Amino acid sequence: ICKQDENICLDIEDLKLNDNVIGFNTEIQKISIENITYTQPYLEKECIKITTNTGRSIECSEDHPIYSLLKRKRFENTFDFKEAGILNLNDKICVPDIINIFGKDKIEDARLIGLLIGDGSYGYDQSISFHTDDDSLKDFIENNYNYTKRFIRIGKNNLEFVEYTIKEKRNLLREIGIIDQVKLNKRLPVNIQKCDKETICELLGGYYDADGYVNIRNTFNNTRKVAEITLTSIVYEIIIEVQHLLHRLGIHSRIRKRLPRINKKGIKDVNPWYELIIADSKSLVRFSNNIKLLVKHKQERLDEIKNVFSKIKRNSRDENIRLEKIIKIEKTGVKQVYNFTANTTNTYLGNGIITHNTEGGSFEGSEKLFYNTAAYEIF
């Protein structure tokens, strides 16, 4: 949940009376600031988990209203709040087009941190190292940091794959809470939700420099261009974190799970991996406007994406709302739910999804029910 007065994001258990959270004014279709005027200990209710086609999910009580598409018409769509328990597969629910909320914290060497999360090692009792065969990334390390360099092998396209040992940065990684993390335990910095826009864009730029893929191509019949910007990781939690950060920039994405595969040597991967895919024209342009890459061929493709897709005219009737299709509904049984009242439009964003007071309508003082914060991830 974003605490507006300090411009930081907090977990639900850290909120208190008179804190401000982010809601959505459905009358004018804009982000709103909601003041918490009432809190109450948890209750127990039947709960449900809803997952959309983007990989986003929300778990809440069955009577919890979610902003949904009622009718799609040629000139005007109709929206209203529907209880979670009566939503069906293929129904469309609403998220804001952009959540333009940022904190004030900065992270030193944010791009380096992104590179390390992608292609670095900083486990327990290990030196901090980064591996690459890209000349631009080699220049970045060599021009900015104290390092030692070790040749590993000749890689694709006859490029030298090298390992850099980065010196004097262990304390920084400790400060941002990622030191000693390895493989499936890797996460983004603990304070990333509190950071300013520049820091977030730099860190994401480094991560996409390391583990991102930018593609633009003609369709099969050569009638138009299509493009994708993809981030790959074996760590689902990081993919979710990145998806939330991109949403703040108005960049929408979907998560695709890939099952373990067998390589050319016949060795099967141990873990599945996840792809975070950006493919709609509006999000592609916003990515190219906000996030710059050091890897030359990736940035050149971003420039082409911006040039091609900026020219596309959009005829959206609801520019400030995006629709996501429900692809999975699960009964999760009786759970502890938490409630408070946020008292302007009586709305809040739960995992980016627009929701309303549990009682529905516009009754001031109605309950707002939340399932366990670790699962709910509320903005």
C-alpha positions as CSV (number, residue, x, y, z in Angstrom):
1,I,0.0,0.0,0.0
2,C,1.4,3.4,-0.8
3,K,1.5,5.9,2.1
4,Q,1.0,9.1,0.2
5,D,2.1,11.7,2.8
6,E,5.6,10.2,3.0
7,N,5.5,9.0,-0.6
8,I,6.6,5.4,0.4
9,C,5.0,2.0,0.1
10,L,4.2,-0.1,3.1
11,D,2.8,-3.5,4.0
12,I,-0.8,-3.5,5.3
13,E,0.2,-4.4,8.8
14,D,2.3,-1.2,9.0
15,L,-0.6,1.1,8.2
16,K,-2.4,3.1,10.9
17,L,-5.2,5.6,11.3
18,N,-4.9,8.7,9.2
19,D,-2.4,7.1,6.8
20,N,-3.2,7.7,3.2
21,V,-3.4,4.9,0.6
22,I,-3.9,4.8,-3.1
23,G,-7.4,4.3,-4.5
24,F,-9.1,4.9,-7.9
25,N,-11.9,7.5,-8.5
26,T,-14.1,5.6,-11.0
27,E,-16.1,8.8,-11.8
28,I,-13.2,10.6,-13.4
29,Q,-11.0,7.4,-13.9
30,K,-8.0,8.8,-12.0
31,I,-5.8,7.6,-9.1
32,S,-7.1,9.0,-5.8
33,I,-5.7,9.5,-2.3
34,E,-7.7,7.7,0.4
35,N,-7.3,8.5,4.1
36,I,-7.7,5.6,6.6
37,T,-10.4,6.6,9.1
38,Y,-11.1,3.2,10.7
39,T,-9.2,-0.1,11.5
40,Q,-10.5,-3.3,13.0
41,P,-8.9,-6.6,14.1
42,Y,-9.2,-9.5,11.6
43,L,-12.4,-11.5,10.9
44,E,-12.8,-15.0,9.4
45,K,-14.5,-15.3,6.1
46,E,-14.7,-17.6,3.0
47,C,-12.1,-16.5,0.6
48,I,-11.4,-16.8,-3.1
49,K,-8.3,-16.3,-5.2
50,I,-8.6,-14.8,-8.7
51,T,-5.8,-14.9,-11.3
52,T,-5.8,-12.9,-14.5
53,N,-4.2,-13.4,-17.9
54,T,-1.3,-11.2,-16.9
55,G,-0.3,-13.4,-14.0
56,R,-1.7,-10.9,-11.5
57,S,-3.8,-12.4,-8.7
58,I,-5.9,-11.2,-5.7
59,E,-7.1,-13.2,-2.7
60,C,-10.0,-11.7,-0.8
61,S,-13.3,-12.5,0.8
62,E,-16.0,-13.8,-1.5
63,D,-18.2,-10.6,-0.9
64,H,-15.3,-8.2,-1.8
65,P,-16.3,-6.0,-4.7
66,I,-13.9,-5.8,-7.7
67,Y,-14.3,-3.2,-10.5
68,S,-15.3,-5.1,-13.6
69,L,-16.5,-4.7,-17.2
70,L,-20.2,-5.2,-17.4
71,K,-20.9,-4.5,-21.0
72,R,-18.6,-3.7,-24.0
73,K,-20.3,-1.3,-26.4
74,R,-19.2,0.3,-29.6
75,F,-19.0,3.8,-28.2
76,E,-19.0,3.3,-24.4
77,N,-18.1,0.6,-22.0
78,T,-20.0,0.0,-18.8
79,F,-18.2,-0.8,-15.5
80,D,-19.3,-1.5,-12.0
81,F,-18.2,-3.3,-8.8
82,K,-19.1,-7.0,-8.6
83,E,-18.5,-9.3,-5.7
84,A,-15.5,-11.6,-6.2
85,G,-17.6,-14.7,-5.5
86,I,-19.9,-14.1,-8.5
87,L,-17.2,-13.3,-11.0
88,N,-16.7,-16.0,-13.7
89,L,-13.9,-17.2,-16.0
90,N,-13.3,-14.9,-18.9
91,D,-14.8,-11.9,-17.1
92,K,-12.8,-8.7,-17.3
93,I,-11.6,-6.8,-14.2
94,C,-9.9,-3.4,-14.1
95,V,-6.5,-2.0,-13.2
96,P,-5.3,1.6,-13.6
97,D,-3.4,2.4,-16.8
98,I,-0.6,3.9,-14.7
99,I,0.2,4.2,-11.0
100,N,2.5,7.3,-11.0
101,I,3.6,7.0,-7.4
102,F,7.3,7.0,-6.4
103,G,9.3,7.4,-3.2
104,K,12.3,9.5,-2.3
105,D,15.0,7.0,-1.6
106,K,18.0,6.6,-3.9
107,I,20.2,3.5,-4.3
108,E,23.9,4.1,-5.1
109,D,25.0,2.3,-8.3
110,A,21.4,1.3,-9.2
111,R,22.4,0.1,-12.7
112,L,25.2,-2.1,-11.3
113,I,22.7,-3.6,-8.8
114,G,20.4,-4.5,-11.7
115,L,23.3,-6.1,-13.6
116,L,24.3,-8.1,-10.5
117,I,20.8,-9.4,-9.8
118,G,20.7,-10.6,-13.4
119,D,24.2,-11.9,-14.1
120,G,26.1,-11.5,-10.9
121,S,27.1,-13.6,-7.8
122,Y,27.2,-12.3,-4.3
123,G,26.6,-15.3,-2.1
124,Y,27.7,-16.1,1.4
125,D,31.5,-15.7,1.8
126,Q,31.9,-15.0,-2.0
127,S,33.4,-12.1,-3.8
128,I,31.0,-9.9,-5.8
129,S,31.3,-10.9,-9.4
130,F,29.7,-10.1,-12.7
131,H,29.8,-12.1,-15.9
132,T,29.4,-10.8,-19.4
133,D,30.5,-11.0,-23.1
134,D,29.1,-7.6,-24.1
135,D,31.6,-4.8,-24.8
136,S,29.3,-2.0,-23.6
137,L,28.9,-3.7,-20.2
138,K,32.6,-4.3,-20.0
139,D,33.3,-0.6,-20.6
140,F,30.7,0.3,-18.0
141,I,32.4,-1.9,-15.3
142,E,36.0,-0.8,-16.3
143,N,35.2,2.9,-16.4
144,N,33.3,3.1,-13.1
145,Y,34.5,0.5,-10.6
146,N,37.5,-1.0,-8.9
147,Y,37.8,-4.5,-10.3
148,T,39.8,-7.5,-11.3
149,K,39.1,-9.4,-14.5
150,R,39.3,-13.1,-15.4
151,F,38.9,-14.6,-18.9
152,I,36.5,-17.6,-18.8
153,R,36.0,-18.7,-22.4
154,I,35.2,-17.7,-26.0
155,G,31.4,-17.5,-26.3
156,K,28.9,-16.9,-29.1
157,N,30.0,-14.8,-32.1
158,N,33.6,-15.3,-31.0
159,L,33.2,-12.9,-28.0
160,E,35.2,-13.1,-24.9
161,F,33.1,-14.2,-21.9
162,V,34.8,-12.7,-18.7
163,E,34.2,-12.4,-15.0
164,Y,34.7,-9.2,-13.1
165,T,35.3,-9.2,-9.4
166,I,33.8,-5.9,-8.1
167,K,35.6,-4.5,-5.1
168,E,34.3,-2.3,-2.3
169,K,30.6,-2.9,-2.8
170,R,29.8,-5.5,-0.3
171,N,28.6,-3.0,2.3
172,L,26.2,-1.5,-0.3
173,L,24.7,-4.9,-1.0
174,R,24.3,-5.4,2.7
175,E,22.6,-2.0,3.1
176,I,19.9,-2.8,0.5
177,G,19.3,-6.3,1.8
178,I,20.6,-8.5,-1.0
179,I,24.0,-9.7,0.2
180,D,24.5,-13.5,0.4
181,Q,21.5,-14.2,-1.8
182,V,21.9,-16.9,-4.4
183,K,19.8,-18.5,-7.2
184,L,16.2,-18.9,-6.1
185,N,16.8,-16.7,-3.0
186,K,17.6,-13.6,-5.1
187,R,15.3,-10.6,-4.6
188,L,15.2,-6.9,-5.5
189,P,16.5,-4.4,-2.9
190,V,14.3,-4.3,0.2
191,N,13.8,-0.5,-0.2
192,I,13.0,-0.5,-3.9
193,Q,9.3,0.4,-3.3
194,K,10.5,3.5,-1.5
195,C,12.8,4.7,-4.3
196,D,12.5,7.5,-6.7
197,K,11.7,7.1,-10.4
198,E,15.3,7.6,-11.5
199,T,16.6,4.9,-9.2
200,I,13.9,2.4,-10.3
201,C,14.5,3.1,-14.0
202,E,18.3,2.7,-13.6
203,L,18.0,-0.6,-11.7
204,L,15.5,-2.0,-14.2
205,G,17.8,-0.8,-17.0
206,G,20.7,-2.8,-15.5
207,Y,18.5,-5.9,-15.0
208,Y,17.2,-5.8,-18.6
209,D,20.8,-5.2,-19.8
210,A,21.7,-8.5,-18.1
211,D,18.6,-10.7,-18.6
212,G,16.3,-8.9,-21.0
213,Y,15.6,-9.5,-24.6
214,V,14.3,-6.9,-27.1
215,N,12.7,-8.0,-30.4
216,I,11.0,-6.2,-33.2
217,R,10.1,-8.0,-36.5
218,N,7.7,-8.0,-39.4
219,T,4.6,-10.2,-39.3
220,F,4.5,-13.3,-41.4
221,N,2.8,-11.4,-44.3
222,N,5.0,-8.3,-43.8
223,T,2.0,-6.0,-43.3
224,R,3.1,-4.6,-40.0
225,K,5.7,-4.7,-37.2
226,V,5.3,-6.5,-33.9
227,A,7.6,-6.3,-30.9
228,E,8.3,-7.8,-27.5
229,I,10.4,-6.8,-24.5
230,T,11.0,-9.9,-22.3
231,L,12.7,-10.4,-19.0
232,T,13.6,-14.0,-17.9
233,S,14.2,-15.3,-14.5
234,I,13.9,-18.6,-12.5
235,V,12.8,-16.5,-9.5
236,Y,9.0,-15.9,-9.6
237,E,9.1,-13.4,-6.8
238,I,11.5,-11.1,-8.7
239,I,9.3,-11.3,-11.8
240,I,6.3,-10.2,-9.7
241,E,8.3,-7.4,-8.1
242,V,9.4,-6.1,-11.6
243,Q,5.8,-6.3,-12.9
244,H,4.7,-4.0,-10.0
245,L,7.5,-1.5,-10.7
246,L,6.7,-1.4,-14.4
247,H,3.0,-0.8,-13.6
248,R,4.0,2.5,-11.9
249,L,5.5,3.6,-15.2
250,G,2.3,2.6,-17.0
251,I,4.1,-0.4,-18.6
252,H,1.8,-3.5,-18.6
253,S,3.1,-7.0,-18.9
254,R,2.1,-10.7,-18.6
255,I,3.9,-13.6,-16.9
256,R,4.5,-16.8,-18.8
257,K,5.8,-19.9,-17.1
258,R,8.2,-22.2,-18.9
259,L,8.8,-25.8,-17.8
260,P,12.3,-27.3,-17.4
261,R,13.8,-28.1,-20.7
262,I,16.5,-30.5,-22.0
263,N,19.6,-28.8,-23.5
264,K,21.7,-30.0,-26.4
265,K,23.8,-32.2,-24.0
266,G,20.7,-33.9,-22.8
267,I,20.7,-32.3,-19.4
268,K,17.4,-31.2,-18.0
269,D,17.0,-27.9,-16.2
270,V,16.2,-28.3,-12.5
271,N,13.7,-25.5,-12.2
272,P,11.1,-23.9,-14.4
273,W,11.6,-20.3,-15.4
274,Y,9.4,-17.3,-16.0
275,E,9.2,-14.7,-18.7
276,L,7.8,-11.2,-18.2
277,I,6.5,-10.1,-21.6
278,I,5.7,-6.5,-22.7
279,A,3.9,-6.5,-26.0
280,D,1.2,-3.8,-26.3
281,S,2.2,-0.7,-28.2
282,K,1.5,1.8,-25.4
283,S,3.7,-0.1,-23.0
284,L,6.4,-0.7,-25.5
285,V,6.7,3.1,-26.1
286,R,6.6,3.9,-22.4
287,F,9.4,1.4,-21.8
288,S,11.6,3.0,-24.5
289,N,10.8,6.5,-23.1
290,N,11.7,5.6,-19.5
291,I,14.3,2.9,-19.5
292,K,17.6,3.2,-21.3
293,L,19.9,0.2,-22.0
294,L,23.7,0.1,-22.3
295,V,23.8,-3.0,-24.5
296,K,24.0,-1.5,-28.0
297,H,21.9,-3.9,-30.0
298,K,19.1,-3.8,-27.3
299,Q,19.0,0.0,-27.2
300,E,19.0,0.2,-31.0
301,R,15.9,-2.1,-31.1
302,L,14.3,0.1,-28.4
303,D,14.8,3.1,-30.5
304,E,13.2,1.3,-33.5
305,I,10.3,0.3,-31.3
306,K,9.8,3.9,-30.2
307,N,9.9,5.1,-33.8
308,V,7.4,2.6,-35.1
309,F,4.9,2.3,-32.3
310,S,4.8,6.0,-31.3
311,K,3.1,6.6,-34.7
312,I,0.2,4.2,-33.9
313,K,-3.1,6.0,-33.2
314,R,-5.0,4.6,-30.2
315,N,-8.8,4.7,-30.1
316,S,-9.3,3.5,-26.5
317,R,-12.5,4.7,-25.0
318,D,-11.2,4.3,-21.4
319,E,-7.6,5.5,-21.6
320,N,-7.0,5.4,-17.8
321,I,-8.2,1.8,-17.3
322,R,-6.8,-1.5,-18.6
323,L,-8.8,-4.8,-18.7
324,E,-7.5,-8.1,-17.6
325,K,-9.3,-11.4,-18.2
326,I,-9.9,-13.9,-15.4
327,I,-8.3,-17.2,-16.2
328,K,-8.5,-19.0,-12.9
329,I,-10.7,-18.9,-9.8
330,E,-9.9,-20.9,-6.7
331,K,-11.8,-21.4,-3.5
332,T,-9.3,-21.0,-0.6
333,G,-11.5,-21.7,2.4
334,V,-12.0,-19.7,5.5
335,K,-9.2,-17.2,6.1
336,Q,-8.3,-14.4,8.4
337,V,-9.2,-11.1,6.7
338,Y,-8.2,-7.6,7.8
339,N,-10.3,-4.5,7.4
340,F,-10.0,-0.7,7.4
341,T,-11.9,2.1,5.9
342,A,-10.2,4.5,3.4
343,N,-12.6,7.3,3.3
344,T,-12.8,9.3,0.0
345,T,-14.0,7.1,-2.8
346,N,-13.9,4.0,-0.6
347,T,-11.6,2.3,-3.1
348,Y,-8.0,0.9,-2.9
349,L,-5.7,-1.0,-5.2
350,G,-5.2,-4.6,-4.2
351,N,-2.2,-6.0,-6.2
352,G,-3.0,-3.2,-8.7
353,I,-6.6,-4.3,-9.1
354,I,-9.3,-1.7,-8.4
355,T,-11.5,-2.8,-5.5
356,H,-14.2,-1.3,-3.2
357,N,-15.7,-1.6,0.3
358,T,-16.8,-5.1,1.1
359,E,-20.4,-3.9,1.5
360,G,-20.4,-2.4,-2.0
361,G,-22.1,0.8,-3.1
362,S,-20.9,4.0,-1.6
363,F,-21.6,3.4,2.1
364,E,-19.1,5.4,4.1
365,G,-17.4,3.5,6.9
366,S,-17.9,0.1,5.2
367,E,-15.3,-2.6,5.9
368,K,-12.3,-3.2,3.6
369,L,-11.2,-6.8,3.9
370,F,-7.8,-8.1,3.2
371,Y,-6.3,-11.5,3.2
372,N,-2.8,-12.1,4.6
373,T,-0.5,-9.4,3.2
374,A,2.2,-11.7,2.1
375,A,-0.2,-13.2,-0.5
376,Y,-2.1,-10.0,-1.2
377,E,0.6,-7.5,-2.2
378,I,-1.6,-4.3,-2.0
379,F,-0.5,-1.0,-3.5
